[in-house]
Amino acid sequence: MKLVHTIKEVREIVSEWRKEGLTVGLVPTMGYLHEGHQSLIRKSVEQNDRTVVSVFVNPIQFGPTEDLEAYPRDINRDMKAVEEVGGDLIFNPEPEEMYPGHFTSFIDTTETTELLCGAVRPIHFRGVCTVVGKLFNIVLPDKAYFGQKDAQQLATIRRFVRDLNFPVGIVACPIVREEDGLAKSSRNTYLSPAERQAALILSQSLKKGKALIEQGEKSAEKVKEVITESLKTEPLARIDYVEVVDFENIQRVETITGETLVAIAVYIGKTRLIDNFII
């Protein structure tokens, strides 16, 4: 396993792999890797001859009041995590490497970014799509791997890959959870012990919504109501949104038919957590 910091190094290594006829998978991350990230890397290792993991805290997807400086970073920890599951190359650039002086070109998206996190983080998905597009052009992977926990991100990346004809397969991987149900997230490290316990209300509330649908409920409003009332029972929880949308377009639905995403964002103390299920 090798660690590099420049685009030139990545391209040289991948070029050698290509000369050998090897397939390449890419797992884009912001680092501080946990078992959820490792599940993506494992899937890439299973499906490709070589796997590249990018570790880059992308500044252009953070708003002015968000946690860019506080976001956890530990490249030595990340190297161990990648090595454990068989990754071959870590690309860990500085911001100046990815965004040279007077950077003015972005990948912007509509429709899939209007609701959910896009409604409250207006620059977020422009930053995500731009950095992912750059990584696709740097690594030129056969496949790239994204987790379902960031379901709106997954849908948005699928859309821009389709719309802009990027020659890469997008592989969705299921949410990885702690034993008690909390979705794995680098932001879980921000939680105090009391907040960590309170955060269980997210997965517990979603379970109630999912059970209702499985019992035959088709009304999106009714499902939202049940999830919202459950979330309100936790004093440390402050709801950002509870939404029911079609998974392809991330637009609200009144009736649950086809592939539907039920997504929530909740502040536990000062930490904003997201979770979802797809039915």
Number of C-alpha atoms within 10 A of each C-alpha: 13 12 19 15 15 14 16 10 13 18 15 12 14 22 15 11 15 12 8 9 10 14 16 23 29 30 26 23 20 17 22 23 23 16 14 21 28 21 19 26 30 18 18 26 20 13 15 17 14 20 29 27 28 23 25 21 21 20 16 19 20 19 14 9 6 11 13 15 10 9 15 17 17 11 17 9 13 20 21 13 19 23 16 12 16 17 25 19 22 26 22 21 18 14 13 9 12 16 16 9 8 6 9 7 8 15 16 14 16 13 12 23 24 17 18 23 20 18 12 12 16 16 17 19 26 19 20 22 21 18 22 20 19 16 20 20 13 14 21 20 22 17 20 25 23 25 19 20 23 15 24 24 21 21 19 23 21 18 18 18 18 14 10 10 9 14 14 17 15 18 18 18 17 15 20 21 15 12 7 10 15 21 21 18 20 16 15 16 12 17 16 12 9 11 18 16 14 17 26 17 23 27 22 16 20 25 16 15 24 18 12 17 17 11 9 9 15 15 16 21 14 16 23 21 13 15 25 20 11 17 25 14 11 15 10 19 21 17 17 15 18 19 22 26 22 21 21 17 17 22 18 17 16 13 16 22 12 10 11 22 23 24 23 26 19 22 17 25 18 13 17 16 19 20 21 24 20 16 14
